Amino acid sequence: MSALVPAESDVLVIGAGVIGLSIAWRAAQQGLSVVVADPLPGHGATHAAAGMLTPIAEAAYAEREIFALGRDSLRRYPGFIEELHQVTGLPTGFRQAGTLQVAYDSDDMAMLAETRVLQESFGVHLEQLTARECREAEPMLDPSVRGGLLATGDGAVDPRLLVVALQRAAERAGARLTRQSVIEVTCAGGRVTGARLADDSVIAASWIVLAAGWESAAIAGLPAGTVPPVRPVKGQIIRLRTSAAAERSGLPPGLLRRTVRGVVRGSSVYLVPRDSGELVVGATQEELGPDTTVTAGGIWELLRDARTLVPGVTELLLTDVVAGLRPGTPDNAPLLGPSSLPGLVLATGHFRAGVLLAPVTADTVSAYLRTGIPDPIWQAFGADRFTARGSGLREASGRREPQEAATCR
Amino acid sequence: MSALVPAESDVLVIGAGVIGLSIAWRAAQQGLSVVVADPLPGHGATHAAAGMLTPIAEAAYAEREIFALGRDSLRRYPGFIEELHQVTGLPTGFRQAGTLQVAYDSDDMAMLAETRVLQESFGVHLEQLTARECREAEPMLDPSVRGGLLATGDGAVDPRLLVVALQRAAERAGARLTRQSVIEVTCAGGRVTGARLADDSVIAASWIVLAAGWESAAIAGLPAGTVPPVRPVKGQIIRLRTSAAAERSGLPPGLLRRTVRGVVRGSSVYLVPRDSGELVVGATQEELGPDTTVTAGGIWELLRDARTLVPGVTELLLTDVVAGLRPGTPDNAPLLGPSSLPGLVLATGHFRAGVLLAPVTADTVSAYLRTGIPDPIWQAFGADRFTARGSGLREASGRREPQEAATCR
């Protein structure tokens, strides 16, 4: 009986999304014995994600620190993908074709100018494009587009392919995947000892990495003060596809050459093309609790805004509509590093940037598991930042208020 | 080997959509031995159909005759459904709550007035509603709706439920379903003898009823002049659903009490509510050959028009998007009755009205199979009407020109 003779491992990663699997891979590469627990690997927020690798897109939320973290992770991406491909031979849809941020009317132009000021204050140079230059860069853009900003270093990846490759790489490196929910974290002597799974079996582990996205808060056994203040932020997203006929006529796969982002009369939309011919259009941002329904209104707004910027999308095939739940935090920046419960490491709350932040999260968390030394880059993202501010957690998530120090039961 | 010892039956019905299964049921009830062949029963045009029972909606296409046929079929519906329910105990989603046709602007009001004149010339009385009366009848209508016409006798049925019940009823009455495509119709001595199926087996039959929708023209072995001039007319359609929360708040299932049809700035849309909470929004009408792709533009237009008439649809869950192929004919009226090949009976080309016309088609075709006497109601719908007009068939369908008399090979 596994419940009587618990399986032993160095690290139990809770959650097999892009974050959990990246950590499992890196940790296993370093010789740690790793188990990843998830009833449906890759089917949380990762499954809905578009896969944009655009650090500046997140900067509006948590400013300089999160931009720096995103830029650091973007720099790691080519090597991360190259190594993943060498190990697995599997595709990930990675490409680094840049992002074109466009403005549709004069209000949008003003917003674009503000973005540029912000970005330059971060030391990033962006090319400013005229209307004509925008259309030269992306011939499918609506003629009404007024101008744009081109970030040449940005990239994109296909998250659904990426998790398949990550799972393969993690398993090749020796990590073991168990397709079960973690019901409860267990601890003894003031430190985590492992976890109990849905089938009542127990996994003994020296470290637990909590990477279960918005569901990270739902796991039992976490002492007050260690429950991460994450909430689900719903995003509806559409997948379109260019037809074979369109591609024969010379249109680029997915209609565009690079990611296009824009604000259409105050409403944000992005379009991410892939070599496969897929064009991902996202995303709504809704605070409705754990609701993953796809609504007529959500899909209508995405199609409306996408066709305003790129009228040709009306000709594309509609292949998928889905809603996912991003893990939001009170300041929408991630929770990275040790918690107040020894042995419990947080890697959650990545909100809209989980795919972008996977390499930096995996590298730093796996190093910490080996050395016990927190990475300085985590400074702005510690779990204690909400505790220190007092009631922020309670207000933001409605969960129990954290205490100064965690105590095991 | 079934190819050597052919199965014998009185009637082979090609196609297990709402038309083919209705005929099979009625024919089997009369003591005929019936086989229905279809690789995917109920998955052609029937699967996409909304199930409106609104005779006047089709009148614009083929005028008085098709309206009379539709009204005749609508009168048969309550008995047809009652009998089906008695035999099978299965639900069909039938209800007779009427249709409200609404106008959104002054052009639409003018069109509504024309519709009223046409309908009254057919001897139909419709209630004319003011804007206020429209909103009293359907509180979820947009306040901009200018007025409407209420047809109290119209109904609706759920075609996906209906085919399940029809298949059960046909089988209970003794019909046999074979899940195979018919490859070729065979004949000898100037009359049909049966058909060859995809597995190369042969079904011997005295009568063949061609009820395969737009695919009726693709079956081999039909002599020139008997190939029905049907073409696929694509329709994209959306299924929405009210949430449990919405229904608890007192909204009717599917938001509306009855079918609402309207023209929004020249674009037609209809919304069909069901007791299950489903609201069907349709439909595009596209001449693209056998293309069943769902496009961003098609879905966007349906959502745009639906929310213009009934803004609350944006809150509904999007549960299904699908494209079907209606069997259109050169005049978009059905092809009913004997062809010039003895033993071959046509029951196809029902275009947008297959669900509405199922009872009258089934009753008259099954009577003909028993008596050999064509129903007078078929007069305007004979297969020979295109032959008589000369080149109409060739122009409309691009198929080979029919000859005066069919000869078997």
Boltz contact constraints between the chains, C-beta under 6 A:
constraints:
  - contact:
      token1: [A, 240]
      token2: [B, 296]
      max_distance: 6.0
  - contact:
      token1: [A, 293]
      token2: [B, 317]
      max_distance: 6.0
  - contact:
      token1: [A, 294]
      token2: [B, 318]
      max_distance: 6.0
  - contact:
      token1: [A, 295]
      token2: [B, 317]
      max_distance: 6.0
  - contact:
      token1: [A, 296]
      token2: [B, 240]
      max_distance: 6.0
  - contact:
      token1: [A, 296]
      token2: [B, 303]
      max_distance: 6.0
  - contact:
      token1: [A, 296]
      token2: [B, 313]
      max_distance: 6.0
  - contact:
      token1: [A, 296]
      token2: [B, 314]
      max_distance: 6.0
  - contact:
      token1: [A, 296]
      token2: [B, 316]
      max_distance: 6.0
  - contact:
      token1: [A, 296]
      token2: [B, 318]
      max_distance: 6.0
  - contact:
      token1: [A, 297]
      token2: [B, 314]
      max_distance: 6.0
  - contact:
      token1: [A, 299]
      token2: [B, 318]
      max_distance: 6.0
  - contact:
      token1: [A, 300]
      token2: [B, 303]
      max_distance: 6.0
  - contact:
      token1: [A, 303]
      token2: [B, 296]
      max_distance: 6.0
  - contact:
      token1: [A, 303]
      token2: [B, 300]
      max_distance: 6.0
  - contact:
      token1: [A, 313]
      token2: [B, 296]
      max_distance: 6.0
  - contact:
      token1: [A, 314]
      token2: [B, 296]
      max_distance: 6.0
  - contact:
      token1: [A, 314]
      token2: [B, 297]
      max_distance: 6.0
  - contact:
      token1: [A, 316]
      token2: [B, 296]
      max_distance: 6.0
  - contact:
      token1: [A, 317]
      token2: [B, 293]
      max_distance: 6.0
  - contact:
      token1: [A, 317]
      token2: [B, 295]
      max_distance: 6.0
  - contact:
      token1: [A, 318]
      token2: [B, 294]
      max_distance: 6.0
  - contact:
      token1: [A, 318]
      token2: [B, 296]
      max_distance: 6.0
  - contact:
      token1: [A, 318]
      token2: [B, 299]
      max_distance: 6.0
